[in-house]
Amino acid sequence: MAPANPLQRTPAYKPALAWFAAFGSIWVFLLVLLGAFTTSIGAGMVFPDWPLSNGSLNPEGWLQDLAMFAEHSHRLSAAVMSAVTIGLAVWLHRTESRAWLRKLAWFAVALVLVQALVGGLRVLLDHLHVEMVDTSVGRLFAMLHACLAQLFVCTLFAVAISCSRGWLTRSVPVRCEVRRAGSICCALLFLQLAIAAVMRHSFAGLAIPTFPHSTSDGGWLPEVWNFRVGIHFAHRVMAVILTAALVWFAVKIRTDRAASIGMRLGASTIVSLIAVQILLGAQIIWTTRSPGVTTAHVVVGALTLATTFWLTWLAHRDLIAGKSAA
């Protein structure tokens, strides 16, 4: 539907809008942090109802009980995230001339609403059991909830980057090899995070209790195989593949003369993040799944995806801006 005043829509840099979009992309990490901590301490079902918590917006005792605080804070931060996302989409709809960016913002709204619904179904259907995979319907929705969270992070980052001054004023004519490497790494990260979500919600985080070897006598392959061991081992194998892929992506950026200083710093950040992530993964095993370490592992994983996606989105800037100028 056309706005009352078509002149309101421009592709120009809007500082307030850009900062609001940046705020949304930062707030989402608070949401990821609280969600990861809630899962790490096993507090996902501390309230058996949804959308209210024990029938209230301010359940009694939630500020004194850690499990209740984690889950209710996650729900409150999700409500704020929904309001921010809707506000951002409305703002862009009224003032932004780039149709693709307006559609992307509304896609973010659809994602956050679906994510809220999936989070609710995780609670409401947890009592139903699926014998085939030996888990509850609620936990299946929890796995989907974790995967959608990563897609939502990337969508918010895409909107925020596209609202920035740099996106509007500077070309990024990097080689196609950089774009291809970034796209491959993003796909691999999504696959790894999906495996991680299944592993976490299948209680398979300690299915292989030794690291870096898979057995106490130094073997690289597990001696006994079942679903939990298999998904855990797949997570480790993907970590090796991802390490090589992300280093490859970082080298591609660092050796591309068209890459900006920001992109080069981002490439170095990726390598640092993957090193920290491997160390945290080892610490999860060595500390027998400490909630703090496990939460940090999830958050650093999300940061790694966000940084990789940011660089990949920037690398595609000229293609996106050129093909979607209208």
N, C-alpha and C positions, 0 to 999 in steps of 0.2 A: 504494500500500500504506500503510495507516494506521500511524503511529508507535506505539511501545510505550506512550507516555504522551502522549495528545492534548493535555494542558495545556502541553506543551513548545512547541506552535505558537501564536504570538501575533503580532499586527500591530504590536507596540510597537517603539519605537526601540531598537536594539541597537548600542551604540557600537562594540564590537569588530568586529561584522559589517559595519557601515557603513564603517569604516576599511579593512577587508580588501577590500571591494568597490571602494573608492576606489583602493587600491593596484593592483588589477587594471586599472582604467581608466587609470592612469598608466603601468603597465608596458607596456601595449599600444603606447604611443607609442615606447618604446625598440625594440620589435619592428618597428614601421613605419620608424623611423629606420635600423635596421640593414638591413632589407630594401631600402629605397630606396638606401642607400649601396652595397650589394652590386650592385644593378642598374646604378647610375650608373658604377661602375668596371668593369662587365662581368665580375663574378666569380661569376655565378650557376651556372656549370658548372665551377668550379675543382675540385670533387669529382664524379667521374662516378657515384658510388654514393649510395644512400640506404636506410635512415635513418642508417647509419654514414657517416663521412667518411674516405675511403681505408681502409675496413674497421675503423675505430677510433672510440671516443668521444673520444679525445685524439690526433688525428693528428699525426704528427711535423712539427715546423716551423710549426705554424699560428700561433704567437705571434710569429714573425719575418716571415712573409709577409703583406702587407696583404690580398691577395685571399683567401687562406685564412682569415685572421683575420675578415674581414667575413662570409664565408659561414658559417663554423663558429660564430661568435658569434650569427648570426641563428638557426641551428638550436638552439643551446643556450637562447637566450632564448625560442624557440618552445616548447621542452620545459617551461621554467618557466611560461610562459603557460598551457599545457595543464593543468599541475598546479594552478595558481591557479584556473582556471576550473572544474575538476572539484571542487576543495575548496569553492569558493563555492556551487556547485549543491548539494552534499551538505549544507553548513551551512544553506542556505535550506530544503532539503527537510525537515530535522529540526526547524527552529525557526520557520519562517515560515508564518502562517496564510493569507496571500494566495495562492490557487492560481495565479492568473495570473502572479505573480512567480516562483513555483517553476517553472512551465512555461517562463518566459522564461529562467531560469538554465540549464535543461536544453537549451533551444534554443542557448544560447551554447556549451554543451559540444559539441553536435552540430556547430556551426559550426567550432569550433577543431579538431575531429577531421577534418572534411572538408577544412579548410584545410591541415592537415598532409599529408593524402593527396594533395591537389592539388599541393602543393609537391613532394612526392616524385615524382609523375608528371611534373612539369615537368623533373626531372632524368633520370628513367629513360627517358622517351620523346623526349628531345631529338634522338636520332639519326634519328627518322622525319621525313620531309619531306612537306609538303602542297603539291603543285604549283599548285593552284588559287589559293592565296593567297601562294605563294612564301615559306613560313615553315615552321618545324618544329612538330611536334605539341607538343613541350615548351614552345615559346613561346606556343602557344595556351593551354596550361594556366597559363603565367605570367600571361597577361592575366586569366584567371579568378581566379587567386590574388590578384592586386592588387585586383580588384573585391570579392571575398569579405572581404578585409582591412578594407575600409571598412564593410561590413555588420557585421562582428564588433566594430569600434570602437563603432558606434552601439548595438549590443546590450549591450555591457559598460557603456556610459554609462547606458543605460536602467535596468539593474539597480542600478548605484551610486546614481543619483539617487533611485530608488524606495526605497532603504534609508536615505536621509538623514533627519535630523531635520526639515528644512524640508518635505519631501514629506509627512511624517506629521502635521505640526502646523499647516501653513498652507495655506489655500485660495488659488487663483490664478484669480479670476473674470475673466479677460481676455475681450475681445470675440472673436467668432467670426472676424472679419477677421484677427486676429493669428494664430490657429490655421491659417487657410487660407493665409496668406502664408508661414508657417513650413513647412507641408507642401509647398507649391510649391517653395520654395527647397531643401528637402532632396531632392526629386525631381530638380531641376535639377543639384544638386551631385553626386548619384549618377551622372547621365548624363555630366557633365563628367569625373568621375574615371574612368568607364569609357572614355571617349574618350581620356583621357590614358594609361590603361594600354595601350590598343591602340597609341597613338602611340609610347610608350616602347619597347615590345617589337617594334615594326615598324621601329625605327631611324629614326623620322620626326621626331625632335626638332629637326633642322636642315634639314628638307625645304624650309622657307622661311627662308633665311639672313639676312633683314633684318627689322628691327622699328623702328617700328610698321608701316611699309609692307610690302607683299608683294613688291615689286620694287625694284631698286636705283635706278630712276628715279622713285620716289615713287608707284607704282601701288598701289591697295588690293587688287586681285585678282591672283592669280598668273598669269603668262604661259603656263606649261605646267602641265597637270593630269595627275596619276596618283594612285594610291591613297595614297601617303605624303604628297603635297602636300595631297590632299583631307582626310585625317584631321588633319593639322596645322592647316589652315585652319579646319576645324570646331571645333578646340580654341580658336582665337582668337575665333571668332564666339560660341561659348558663354561665353567669358570676358566679353565685352561684355554679353551677356544676363544673366549671373549678377551682374555688378556692379550693374546696374539693379535686379534682383530683390532682392538682399541689402540694398541701400540702402533700398528700399521696405519690406522687412521690418523693418529697424532703425527707420525712421520710424514704422511702425505700433506698435511696442513703445513707443517714446519718447512717443508721443501717447496711449497708453492709461493712464488714471488708475489702473487696477487693477494695472498692472505694478509689480513690486517694484524696489527699488534694484538688486538683483543682476541682474534681467532688463535694466534700463536700461544697466547697465555692460556686460552681455553684448552688447547691441545696438551699443554704441560699439566693443566689441572686434571684432565682425564687420566693421565698416567699416574698422578699422585693419588687420585681417588681409587683407582683399581688396586694400587698397592695397599692402601688403607683397608679396602674391602676384603682383600685376601687375609690380611692380618686379623680383622674382626671375625671372619669366618673361622679361622683357626682358633681364636679365643672362645668362640661359642662352644667348640668341642672341649677345649682345655678347661673351661670354667663350668662345664656341664650345663650349658645353655643359660648363662646369666641373663636376666631380663634386660639389664642396661646394655650389655654388649649386643644382644639379639636385636634390640630396638635400634641401636646405632647402625647395625648391619643393614637393616631395612632402609633406614633413612639415607645412608651413603649409597645404597643401590639406586634409590630414587634420584639422588643428586647426580649420580653417574649417568643415568638415562637422560635427565634434564639437560646436563651439560652437553652430552653427545647430540641430543636432539637440537639444542640451541645452535651448535656449530653446523649441523646438517641443514637446518632451516636457513641459516645465513648463507650457506654455500649455494642454496637454491634460490636466493633472493632475486637475481636477475631473471630467472625463468618464471618465477611466480609473479613478479611485478610486471614483466613484459607481456605474459600471456593473459593476465587478469587486470590490465590497466583500467578497464572500464568498471 
